[in-house]
């Protein structure tokens, strides 16, 4: 069969879809033909209705599969409607949105089938049965409308990563992705996470799998790793076949989970590459031994999910049970081993007060990470954080349906005064952190923050767009004076310490 995968990736950061790369490899290994259309402005202009229909007709697939995250769902619905005009072949929806909101997907009538969870083997079985014109209704991981009723089948056990074929990079315009991301290349050494953060889909995935398979978390084997030899072979392939690779970034939920795996990988990696890399860590799974192995293999950046500086919000709202002292200690440990730290933050959380936001800012000022990246909280359907947001009456559903990313604004409504405060912090987080730090620039930024906080809504809207340029000008002056400060760098939602970006330049 000829399968066309459509990957909506519009209005957000350019991505590489690991699941589709594996899915394509599995299908091609079985003798099927696969095409991919990634819809992202960084690759090519988004198609009009006529252009989309024309290309689908030109490809003439036997089956169309969409891989969808929740923020791309409104665009996906539009594309699926166009696909219906272009062809009568079955339309299938997969990805995390189909896993957590499968019934909603089927209720639209736009899709014939959905797939839940990790579906490499399930989708292959589906395609093989379709090719033989056999019934598919009994397949695990599958959902469909049958005889006027919705049917959602249980999932099958998670795939063994060590048995998956090598990812299919050929279906992506991968060199263009590398160039568009300035040489940063994503890798994934594992799947799964040991935590149950309320805002993440992991706890819902685990819940569905444990229910369908009637097993414990341990029996589920949710956290799985690719063999180190597999990862080294993949890295060697990338280095041999693509240009301009400057940094590898491991997108594992928690790369530092297994200490022995880190030590084995780092020992193997430094024998075949000196290209720096980035990993995700957690304060409970990071120590000097891990830091030493990472540094010796040329790891440059360790990313830490902190989300909020308020221990009350982390514990009660996010189900993240960490102490601020432990966060500060972890950042200092990384810095002792010359590892640049990058902290993830969220603002606009359900139940969050102005003082909670200030706790986040003050923690960054005290901890002094190398950089921090902030987003507005987004309540993913199917998560406990969504239930908290909906139950508290915070969600602006109309705005929620239009957001393609987490950086342009919040879909939660806290009232006019707090909404305006969040807009200011969301635009100028580094100014606030500088003001609450012991950096030599703190006094200057305290005055700037006071000026920003004094602006009413109208004055803020009139000045907001010019503030990125103001940040650049202020930063240039401080760099000339060799005065340390955080500035907005690399994208509009990242604050980076000047010591790092001046050394980089």
NORZI-V682121 format. One record per residue. N is the residue number from 1. RES is the residue in one letter. PHI is phi in whole degrees, 0 to 359 (none if undefined). PSI is psi in whole degrees, 0 to 359 (999 if undefined). NEAR is the number of other ideal C-beta (glycine too) atoms within 12 Angstrom. Layout:
N	RES	PHI	PSI	NEAR
N	RES	PHI	PSI	NEAR
This chain:
1	X	none	159	30
2	X	252	116	24
3	X	250	131	42
4	X	253	118	39
5	X	267	134	42
6	X	245	125	45
7	X	242	93	40
8	X	291	124	41
9	X	216	39	39
10	X	270	145	32
11	X	68	16	24
12	X	218	179	27
13	X	296	139	31
14	X	302	129	31
15	X	236	164	33
16	X	243	129	37
17	X	261	103	39
18	X	297	319	32
19	X	299	316	38
20	X	295	323	39
21	X	297	320	35
22	X	288	319	37
23	X	300	316	40
24	X	297	319	37
25	X	298	318	27
26	X	298	316	33
27	X	292	317	38
28	X	294	323	28
29	X	299	330	21
30	X	271	3	23
31	X	98	9	15
32	X	268	163	29
33	X	256	137	23
34	X	229	134	36
35	X	239	152	31
36	X	230	136	38
37	X	238	106	37
38	X	266	120	35
39	X	260	95	37
40	X	213	135	33
41	X	298	335	19
42	X	286	345	24
43	X	260	313	27
44	X	197	156	19
45	X	303	143	12
46	X	295	141	24
47	X	283	151	28
48	X	284	172	14
49	X	304	314	18
50	X	295	319	13
51	X	294	320	19
52	X	297	311	31
53	X	299	318	20
54	X	297	318	17
55	X	290	321	26
56	X	299	317	31
57	X	297	321	20
58	X	295	318	16
59	X	291	323	26
60	X	52	61	20
61	X	283	163	32
62	X	271	345	25
63	X	200	141	39
64	X	239	126	42
65	X	243	128	49
66	X	259	136	46
67	X	250	118	43
68	X	228	131	43
69	X	261	160	37
70	X	302	320	37
71	X	291	344	34
72	X	263	1	37
73	X	298	316	36
74	X	302	318	26
75	X	292	322	34
76	X	299	318	40
77	X	301	318	26
78	X	296	316	25
79	X	295	321	39
80	X	295	322	36
81	X	296	320	21
82	X	294	320	32
83	X	299	324	37
84	X	298	327	24
85	X	286	331	19
86	X	276	331	28
87	X	204	161	27
88	X	253	7	16
89	X	289	159	25
90	X	298	141	32
91	X	251	133	41
92	X	236	139	46
93	X	242	126	47
94	X	231	192	41
95	X	94	178	41
96	X	295	328	35
97	X	294	321	36
98	X	292	333	45
99	X	286	317	40
100	X	266	342	34
101	X	223	40	31
102	X	301	320	39
103	X	296	320	24
104	X	298	321	27
105	X	298	312	39
106	X	293	326	30
107	X	295	339	18
108	X	292	337	28
109	X	77	2	17
110	X	277	334	29
111	X	245	141	42
112	X	278	328	32
113	X	216	156	40
114	X	234	158	47
115	X	235	134	46
116	X	254	144	43
117	X	74	199	45
118	X	279	112	36
119	X	240	26	41
120	X	304	308	37
121	X	285	325	31
122	X	295	317	36
123	X	290	323	46
124	X	299	314	34
125	X	299	321	27
126	X	299	312	42
127	X	297	318	40
128	X	297	318	23
129	X	292	320	22
130	X	298	320	30
131	X	296	327	22
132	X	269	4	12
133	X	58	39	10
134	X	262	161	14
135	X	292	144	14
136	X	240	357	30
137	X	300	335	21
138	X	273	355	18
139	X	295	135	32
140	X	292	151	29
141	X	79	353	38
142	X	265	146	40
143	X	229	146	39
144	X	198	165	34
145	X	267	123	24
146	X	228	120	18
147	X	54	42	8
148	X	81	2	8
149	X	235	150	13
150	X	276	135	22
151	X	233	121	22
152	X	242	109	33
153	X	281	155	28
154	X	294	160	23
155	X	275	164	35
156	X	261	169	29
157	X	303	152	25
158	X	297	146	33
159	X	291	149	30
160	X	280	112	18
161	X	299	331	32
162	X	288	348	19
163	X	259	356	18
164	X	285	143	30
165	X	290	167	25
166	X	301	137	28
167	X	304	145	35
168	X	269	99	33
169	X	279	340	30
170	X	295	334	20
171	X	286	342	30
172	X	266	156	33
173	X	275	73	24
174	X	290	325	30
175	X	296	322	20
176	X	294	323	19
177	X	296	316	34
178	X	301	312	30
179	X	294	320	20
180	X	293	333	25
181	X	261	19	28
182	X	56	39	18
183	X	88	3	21
184	X	274	126	30
185	X	237	127	38
186	X	279	145	34
187	X	225	161	37
188	X	217	116	33
189	X	265	349	42
190	X	205	168	34
191	X	230	144	33
192	X	103	163	34
193	X	212	143	29
194	X	278	353	24
195	X	258	166	30
196	X	233	56	26
197	X	297	137	35
198	X	293	335	35
199	X	270	355	40
200	X	254	152	34
201	X	284	348	36
202	X	303	317	33
203	X	293	329	32
204	X	287	321	32
205	X	300	311	33
206	X	299	317	33
207	X	301	313	25
208	X	295	315	33
209	X	295	315	33
210	X	296	322	25
211	X	294	311	18
212	X	291	326	23
213	X	262	354	24
214	X	52	57	12
215	X	222	167	20
216	X	278	170	13
217	X	299	319	21
218	X	296	317	11
219	X	293	332	14
220	X	295	329	29
221	X	57	52	24
222	X	291	324	35
223	X	267	109	27
224	X	233	148	28
225	X	241	144	30
226	X	289	149	34
227	X	298	144	22
228	X	304	321	28
229	X	298	324	19
230	X	299	315	28
231	X	295	318	35
232	X	295	319	27
233	X	297	320	21
234	X	295	316	39
235	X	296	318	36
236	X	297	320	21
237	X	299	314	23
238	X	298	317	32
239	X	294	328	23
240	X	280	336	14
241	X	246	351	17
242	X	226	155	27
243	X	256	163	15
244	X	68	25	20
245	X	281	118	31
246	X	249	338	23
247	X	203	133	29
248	X	263	138	39
249	X	235	117	33
250	X	277	119	41
251	X	267	11	27
252	X	305	143	37
253	X	304	321	34
254	X	212	89	38
255	X	295	327	43
256	X	272	15	42
257	X	299	312	31
258	X	251	113	23
259	X	299	317	23
260	X	295	326	16
261	X	295	317	30
262	X	301	314	40
263	X	296	318	22
264	X	293	315	23
265	X	296	313	42
266	X	298	321	34
267	X	297	321	19
268	X	285	321	25
269	X	298	315	36
270	X	289	349	23
271	X	280	340	17
272	X	239	351	25
273	X	204	145	29
274	X	247	6	19
275	X	293	132	27
276	X	294	159	29
277	X	217	168	40
278	X	232	142	34
279	X	226	157	47
280	X	268	134	36
281	X	230	180	38
282	X	217	145	33
283	X	300	334	36
284	X	275	352	22
285	X	230	53	31
286	X	206	130	39
287	X	207	183	24
288	X	296	325	19
289	X	294	315	19
290	X	297	314	36
291	X	301	319	34
292	X	295	315	23
293	X	298	316	32
294	X	296	313	41
295	X	300	316	28
296	X	294	338	22
297	X	265	6	36
298	X	78	30	25
299	X	294	135	41
300	X	251	326	32
301	X	229	132	37
302	X	246	123	45
303	X	261	137	40
304	X	231	129	43
305	X	276	108	36
306	X	254	318	41
307	X	70	303	44
308	X	221	146	45
309	X	272	359	41
310	X	268	116	34
311	X	296	330	24
312	X	295	313	21
313	X	294	316	38
314	X	300	316	35
315	X	284	309	20
316	X	277	327	21
317	X	260	320	36
318	X	258	348	38
319	X	58	42	23
320	X	241	106	37
321	X	260	79	22
322	X	234	151	32
323	X	262	146	19
324	X	301	324	29
325	X	298	322	15
326	X	291	322	25
327	X	298	313	41
328	X	298	317	27
329	X	299	317	24
330	X	296	317	36
331	X	298	318	36
332	X	293	323	23
333	X	299	313	29
334	X	301	317	38
335	X	293	329	25
336	X	297	333	18
337	X	257	22	27
338	X	59	32	22
339	X	262	124	38
340	X	287	133	35
341	X	256	142	44
342	X	231	122	35
343	X	250	132	45
344	X	271	134	35
345	X	229	152	47
346	X	231	144	44
347	X	233	163	48
348	X	79	39	46
349	X	273	151	42
350	X	299	133	36
351	X	82	359	29
352	X	280	133	39
353	X	258	173	24
354	X	301	320	24
355	X	294	326	18
356	X	296	318	36
357	X	298	317	40
358	X	295	327	28
359	X	300	320	30
360	X	297	315	44
361	X	296	315	41
362	X	295	323	26
363	X	298	317	37
364	X	296	320	46
365	X	297	324	36
366	X	279	318	24
367	X	287	326	36
368	X	63	51	33
369	X	294	165	41
370	X	295	325	36
371	X	202	164	40
372	X	218	145	44
373	X	237	129	35
374	X	239	150	42
375	X	221	165	33
376	X	277	139	36
377	X	300	139	45
378	X	234	126	38
379	X	276	97	40
380	X	291	128	36
381	X	304	140	33
382	X	94	349	31
383	X	262	160	33
384	X	292	329	28
385	X	294	328	40
386	X	296	316	32
387	X	298	320	21
388	X	296	320	27
389	X	291	315	33
390	X	293	317	22
391	X	297	330	15
392	X	275	358	19
393	X	72	25	15
394	X	273	335	32
395	X	281	129	29
396	X	266	96	24
397	X	295	326	19
398	X	295	315	11
399	X	293	322	22
400	X	301	321	29
401	X	289	346	20
402	X	255	348	17
403	X	283	125	33
404	X	263	350	30
405	X	209	183	28
406	X	252	7	32
407	X	250	343	29
408	X	278	340	22
409	X	167	178	28
410	X	256	147	37
411	X	260	9	34
412	X	261	144	35
413	X	246	117	25
414	X	251	8	31
415	X	99	156	15
416	X	303	316	13
417	X	294	311	17
418	X	287	326	26
419	X	302	317	26
420	X	294	319	28
421	X	300	316	34
422	X	296	322	38
423	X	299	319	30
424	X	293	314	34
425	X	295	319	39
426	X	297	333	38
427	X	272	327	35
428	X	227	39	39
429	X	310	317	45
430	X	299	327	48
431	X	296	318	40
432	X	295	318	41
433	X	294	315	43
434	X	306	317	41
435	X	295	334	32
436	X	256	16	31
437	X	254	179	32
438	X	256	20	18
439	X	292	154	29
440	X	295	343	17
441	X	272	359	33
442	X	301	316	28
443	X	299	318	18
444	X	299	314	24
445	X	288	332	37
446	X	299	319	22
447	X	294	319	17
448	X	296	319	28
449	X	295	319	32
450	X	301	319	16
451	X	295	318	20
452	X	294	315	30
453	X	294	335	25
454	X	282	346	15
455	X	290	135	23
456	X	280	178	16
457	X	301	315	16
458	X	294	314	10
459	X	297	322	16
460	X	298	312	28
461	X	298	327	16
462	X	289	331	12
463	X	255	345	23
464	X	303	316	24
465	X	293	338	12
466	X	272	354	16
467	X	283	335	29
468	X	296	318	22
469	X	294	323	15
470	X	299	318	24
471	X	299	318	32
472	X	297	317	19
473	X	294	315	17
474	X	297	317	29
475	X	297	318	33
476	X	302	318	19
477	X	294	317	18
478	X	292	324	29
479	X	298	317	26
480	X	300	324	13
481	X	276	355	16
482	X	58	42	14
483	X	257	120	25
484	X	293	140	28
485	X	193	160	41
486	X	269	139	43
487	X	226	158	39
488	X	287	118	36
489	X	222	149	29
490	X	74	322	21
491	X	202	167	21
492	X	288	359	27
493	X	232	36	31
494	X	222	128	32
495	X	255	128	43
496	X	235	138	37
497	X	291	139	39
498	X	296	330	34
499	X	304	326	25
500	X	283	308	30
501	X	284	337	27
502	X	287	322	21
503	X	294	323	16
504	X	297	320	21
505	X	288	999	12
